[in-house]
Amino acid sequence: MIIIRSVLLDSFPELKFGMSTKVGLNRAAPFYFNMSKTVGDDENLVNENRKSFFDKFGLDLNTVALQKQIHSDIVTIVNDAEKQFESDALITDKPKLGLAISTADCVPVFLYDSKNKVIAGVHSGWRGTEMKIILKTISVLIKKFHSDPKNIYAYIGPSISQKNYEVGIEVAGLFDPKYVLQKEGKYFLDVALANYDMLTSSGILTKNIQRSELCSFDSKILHSYRRDGKKSGRALGVIVMKETNS
């Protein structure tokens, strides 16, 4: 199994974090090591995949909060893994409760307030980015958990790179021109950079942000909906705080 780690988040011994890839349990095409039950893969295999992946973090199917992602700006505070809900950002201050974000090109962002011990996971496609879901998540952290942005650390996970993310003019027009590359009558959007800029504009220090350079479209070990279409599997990124005695 290949798991993508974060040097930044791994620097905190009280955290566990990782993102799945296409590689695990010798799964074959078309879905490979897939974490989604909505793409046509065998549900029993998906459950096996999830269990194998969650085991790496000391979690199981009943201790990971999963949401139905709907490309929204909805932020959900979770206290357990039992409830079913639709949103695109999860926040918890509960140890031993994993937060899972599903991706296959969209931008995943994972946040950690190291002082107040709060974690968050955000799914930010172009719609969520245009609706500023990152800023709204940070706003909830500030208002509900009294977070200071200077104490927040952020990891921007692998996503589709600008050169591979062609969009229509109607989508390009929703964003500041600095995020749009126009070439030969086509428009290419840098969603990861837009999210990075929102992190810094919220007061998060640049030294506290890590941005993956992996492109989901180019990497042979990553799922990509834009590249593989309906046969693409989905990855999960999981973040969890360990139980502490403090």
Secondary structure by P-SEA (a helix, b strand, c coil): cbbbbbccccccccccccccccccccccccccccccccccccaaaaaaaaaaaaaaaccccccccccccccccbbbbbccccccccccbbbbccccbbbbbbbcccbbbbbbccccbbbbbbbbcaaaaaaaaaaaaaaaaaaccccccccbbbbbccccccccccccaaaaaacccccccccccbbbbcaaaaaaaaaaaaccccccbbbbcccccccccccccccccccbbbbbbbbbbccccc
